[in-house]
């Protein structure tokens, strides 16, 4: 084994049971031997060196291209073992320098003018939509669900929509803007259950086509408009604005513009809710594997980067909620569903794509369990009296939606139930 890789593994893997077969066939064991064995094999010395010098990028690349093979356990088991140990150990000096360089260059990576934002969205979302059907819920919710004890993925995604709607304090006839509407599930739900007029915007032509077809089939074409549009291009005034899972694509350079646009688009008595992945350990940079292969131009912010931009835009923060492990559970459900139908994915996109997607889902889940990732929901207003003085209205709204969905035999749980 390449001497530097062995040194790193000896230093990092203190707990657990890791067996490594190097390019020559020699075997090495790391950890204290507790727990199920995880075994990996390197195809060549070049891969060993690459993983030693830049594990954040090349571990995923090596698994994706078949140069690193997991022989015992799964790629999730491998990442869980490594990250569980890494968090307790200081990084080697050269990896600290690599981190510093990536932090320094993050603004260039996250420069997202409208044209580049469209290309970035197309890269991830304009793939064969059948891939997403393999692991998402029937409503195609591709963001953190709201899990309660005993809930399955479908129930948790419905509970997420109910939870967001309660914070928006929706009323019939209001105009709602859904920034980053995806395949239209939340917009359709709001129009159906709250009687609102919704405009949903996306940068993905594939998502747009699906959302428009869903609205047509559900007879909601007059209540909902879907458009291929950047938030910087949107005109008009809206009583409510919601954005779920889109802010991660804005880029730290553009936070000021994003919140100024919210201020401009929101009526004086309006309410906005922002639902985004965040990091609890301060500003950082995008994982290089994710940036290169999954979400180019994306970045997960710390609240310390978001709140100053909100203040400068003249908006008032009226509520913040942190969802800690909800996305870990969402990703677990996606990963298990994807793996259960993996052969279908191979038939659609090939083996290398499936290994990439498997690594993405497993790596994202372990990041939420071990690397300080969370989800925040920030409620914003322009006028201090825009909402009731106590938060009880949120629970009352959830109960109202719960009763309505139950009467239509749609299972859900109140947040916290």
Buried (B, 14 or more C-beta within 10 A) or exposed (E): BBEBBBEBBEBBBEBBBBBBBBBEEEEBEBBEEEBEBBBBBBBEBBBBBBBBBBBBBBBBBBBBEEBBEBEBBBBBBBBBBBBBBBEEEEBBEEBEEBBEEBEEEBEEBBBBEEEBBBEBBBBBBBBEBEBBEBBBBEBBBBBBBBBBEEBEBBBBBBBBBBBBBBBBBBEEEBBBBBBBBBBBBBBBBBBBBBEBBBBBBBBBBBBBBBBBEBBEEBEBEEBBBBBBBBBEEBEEEBBBBBBBBBBBBBBBBBBBBBBBBBBEBBBEEBBBBBBBBBBEEEBBBBBBBBBEBBBBBBBBBBBEBBBEBBEEBEBEBBBEBEBEEBBBBBBBBBBEBBBEBBEBBBEBBEEEBBBBBBBBBBBBBBBBBBBBBBBBBBBBBBEEEBBEEEBEBBEEBBEBBBEBBEEEEBEBBBBEE
